[in-house]
Amino acid sequence: MLYADAKAAKDAGASEDAVKKITDEAYLYRGKQRFLRAFFDLTTGKDIVVDLSPKQEKTLKAVIEKYAKKLGSIAFELTKTGSSTNAVVALSPIIDMDEDLTEAERANFAKVGEKPFDLAEFETCLYVADEEEQTKNLVVAGFDIARLGLSIGAAASSSAHSTVEGPIDISEDDLPF
């Protein structure tokens, strides 16, 4: 809907900055592709799941494919620098495991592969909000849900225009966090 508004604004002769403002807002609400990758944490001796952007996944996948034949014989260090859209991840082989790993980490490395990864770990990573919670989240984010024919506590109306007028009162109990 916002992308359509941006196109309409552009077609109507709006400035590039005005159109960008609309497309930037649209981007905030757009779904983003994510990847989950399983690892074994040598520090804790437990399986972990890491959430990655497409670019981060591509970077890690290239390293994993490069060292595929050595995955069971050498340890790797996973690092992250930066934050938000500037976050960069790296996966590096640890060449001298005797020097670079603690005794506990070497003991945990010896356990790698003893039991299969518990796929239930993936279940804790994703959460799907129901329609009511999604609507509340949009309001909290500042989106005008009336544009979608929605109001708090109601599903989409049958008409193209919302009957909600004025601000919507939301209590602390309505917030998802």
C-alpha positions as CSV (number, residue, x, y, z in Angstrom):
1,M,0.0,0.0,0.0
2,L,2.8,2.4,0.8
3,Y,4.7,1.5,-2.3
4,A,1.6,2.3,-4.3
5,D,1.5,5.6,-2.5
6,A,5.1,6.3,-3.4
7,K,4.4,5.4,-7.1
8,A,1.3,7.7,-7.1
9,A,3.4,10.5,-5.5
10,K,6.1,10.0,-8.1
11,D,3.6,10.0,-11.0
12,A,2.0,13.2,-9.5
13,G,5.4,14.9,-9.7
14,A,6.5,14.7,-6.0
15,S,10.1,15.4,-5.3
16,E,12.6,12.6,-5.0
17,D,13.0,13.2,-1.3
18,A,9.2,13.0,-0.7
19,V,9.0,9.7,-2.6
20,K,12.0,8.4,-0.7
21,K,10.3,9.2,2.6
22,I,7.3,7.1,1.6
23,T,9.4,4.2,0.3
24,D,11.6,4.3,3.5
25,E,8.5,3.9,5.6
26,A,7.2,1.1,3.4
27,Y,10.5,-0.7,3.8
28,L,10.0,-0.7,7.6
29,Y,6.9,-2.9,7.2
30,R,8.2,-5.2,4.5
31,G,8.9,-8.8,5.3
32,K,12.6,-9.6,5.4
33,Q,14.2,-12.9,4.5
34,R,16.1,-14.5,7.4
35,F,18.2,-17.7,7.8
36,L,18.8,-19.9,10.8
37,R,22.1,-21.7,11.1
38,A,22.9,-24.4,13.7
39,F,26.2,-24.4,15.5
40,F,27.8,-26.2,18.5
41,D,29.1,-23.7,21.1
42,L,32.4,-25.0,22.4
43,T,32.3,-22.7,25.4
44,T,29.0,-24.1,26.7
45,G,29.0,-27.5,25.0
46,K,25.5,-26.9,23.8
47,D,23.7,-26.5,20.4
48,I,22.9,-23.0,19.4
49,V,21.0,-21.4,16.5
50,V,22.1,-18.1,14.9
51,D,19.7,-15.8,13.1
52,L,21.3,-14.4,9.9
53,S,20.5,-11.9,7.1
54,P,20.8,-13.2,3.5
55,K,24.2,-11.5,3.2
56,Q,25.5,-13.0,6.4
57,E,24.3,-16.5,5.4
58,K,26.0,-16.2,2.1
59,T,29.3,-15.3,3.8
60,L,29.1,-18.2,6.3
61,K,27.9,-20.7,3.7
62,A,30.9,-20.0,1.5
63,V,33.3,-20.7,4.4
64,I,31.4,-23.9,5.4
65,E,31.5,-25.2,1.8
66,K,35.2,-24.3,1.5
67,Y,36.1,-26.3,4.6
68,A,33.4,-29.0,4.2
69,K,35.8,-31.9,4.4
70,K,37.4,-30.6,7.6
71,L,34.2,-29.7,9.6
72,G,34.7,-32.6,12.0
73,S,38.4,-32.1,12.5
74,I,38.9,-28.4,13.1
75,A,37.0,-25.9,15.2
76,F,35.7,-22.6,13.9
77,E,35.3,-19.2,15.4
78,L,32.1,-17.3,14.7
79,T,32.4,-13.5,15.1
80,K,30.2,-10.5,14.6
81,T,31.2,-6.9,14.3
82,G,28.9,-3.9,13.9
83,S,25.2,-3.8,14.5
84,S,21.9,-3.5,12.8
85,T,22.2,-3.3,9.0
86,N,26.0,-2.9,9.4
87,A,26.5,-6.2,11.2
88,V,29.1,-8.4,9.6
89,V,29.7,-12.0,10.5
90,A,32.7,-14.1,9.9
91,L,33.5,-17.8,10.3
92,S,37.2,-18.6,10.6
93,P,39.0,-21.9,11.1
94,I,41.0,-22.2,14.3
95,I,44.4,-23.4,13.0
96,D,46.1,-24.2,16.4
97,M,43.4,-25.7,18.6
98,D,45.9,-26.6,21.3
99,E,46.9,-22.9,21.7
100,D,43.7,-21.1,20.8
101,L,41.1,-23.2,22.7
102,T,40.8,-23.7,26.4
103,E,40.9,-27.1,27.9
104,A,37.1,-27.1,28.3
105,E,36.6,-26.0,24.7
106,R,38.8,-28.8,23.5
107,A,36.8,-31.3,25.6
108,N,33.6,-30.0,24.2
109,F,35.0,-30.2,20.6
110,A,35.7,-33.9,21.3
111,K,31.9,-34.3,21.9
112,V,30.9,-32.7,18.5
113,G,28.8,-35.3,16.6
114,E,28.2,-37.5,19.6
115,K,24.5,-36.8,19.3
116,P,22.5,-35.2,16.5
117,F,21.5,-31.6,16.6
118,D,18.2,-31.2,18.5
119,L,15.9,-29.7,15.8
120,A,13.6,-28.5,18.6
121,E,16.2,-25.7,19.1
122,F,14.8,-24.2,15.8
123,E,11.3,-24.0,17.3
124,T,12.4,-21.4,19.9
125,C,13.7,-19.0,17.2
126,L,10.5,-18.1,15.4
127,Y,7.4,-16.6,16.6
128,V,4.3,-15.9,14.6
129,A,2.0,-13.2,16.0
130,D,-1.7,-13.6,15.4
131,E,-3.6,-10.9,13.5
132,E,-4.6,-9.1,16.7
133,E,-1.0,-8.8,17.9
134,Q,0.2,-7.8,14.4
135,T,-2.4,-5.0,14.4
136,K,-1.2,-3.8,17.9
137,N,2.4,-4.0,16.7
138,L,1.6,-1.8,13.7
139,V,0.0,0.8,16.0
140,V,3.0,0.7,18.4
141,A,5.2,1.2,15.3
142,G,3.2,4.3,14.4
143,F,1.4,2.9,11.3
144,D,-2.1,4.2,10.6
145,I,-4.0,0.9,10.7
146,A,-7.1,2.6,9.5
147,R,-5.5,2.6,6.0
148,L,-5.9,-1.2,6.1
149,G,-9.5,-1.0,7.4
150,L,-8.4,-2.2,10.8
151,S,-8.9,-1.1,14.4
152,I,-7.8,-2.5,17.7
153,G,-10.0,-5.4,18.6
154,A,-11.6,-5.7,15.2
155,A,-10.7,-7.5,12.0
156,A,-10.6,-5.8,8.6
157,S,-13.8,-4.0,7.8
158,S,-15.8,-4.9,4.7
159,S,-15.6,-1.3,3.4
160,A,-12.5,0.2,1.9
161,H,-12.6,3.0,4.5
162,S,-12.3,2.6,8.2
163,T,-15.0,3.8,10.6
164,V,-12.4,4.5,13.3
165,E,-12.1,8.2,14.0
166,G,-9.6,9.9,16.2
167,P,-6.8,8.4,18.2
168,I,-6.9,4.8,19.5
169,D,-6.5,4.3,23.2
170,I,-4.0,1.5,23.9
171,S,-3.2,0.5,27.5
172,E,0.0,-1.1,28.7
173,D,-1.7,-4.5,28.7
174,D,-2.3,-4.1,24.9
175,L,1.4,-3.8,24.1
176,P,3.3,-7.0,23.2
177,F,6.4,-6.1,25.3
